């Protein structure tokens, strides 16, 4: 709300009742859906949805390899969080990290055959959970409206960078 000591040239554009209802519904989904997906993936493979997204993103990359910077951008992950995550995935034998031969500051992450096999095993259950949590509750018209709304909201976030996980959204 407004700070009594702050000087503002114009009053904020408060949300009307319909906007507030939509906003609170969106915030609820944004907070709860990742928790539900994490719960399922942790039970199945002991990993979070963020880790699953990293594996899925690498699986779609040429030669299943991306620079760490590109993987961070594609998954919306900070460099330090990504380094920790890739280290954990390396310990499991699912990802391999290697330096760039021409630039010592760049490292590549590659999805191993073992990581690809885990992803292939997880994908059907994960997609079933996505369907159960999201798409089973929507009509085809609502799916189209959701896609339109998400694209419009995403356009308003373009200054932050590309949407993470677009290729690995499931």
Secondary structure, 3 states (H helix, E strand, C coil): CCCCCCCCCCCCCCCCHHHHHHHHHHHHHHHHHHHHHHHHHHHHHCCCHHHHHHHHHHHHCHHHEEEHHHHHHHHCCCHHHHHHHHHHHHHCCCEEEEECCCCCCCEEEEECHHHHHHHHHHHHHHHHHHHHHCHHHCCHHHHHHHHHHHHHHHHCCHHHCCCCCCCCCC
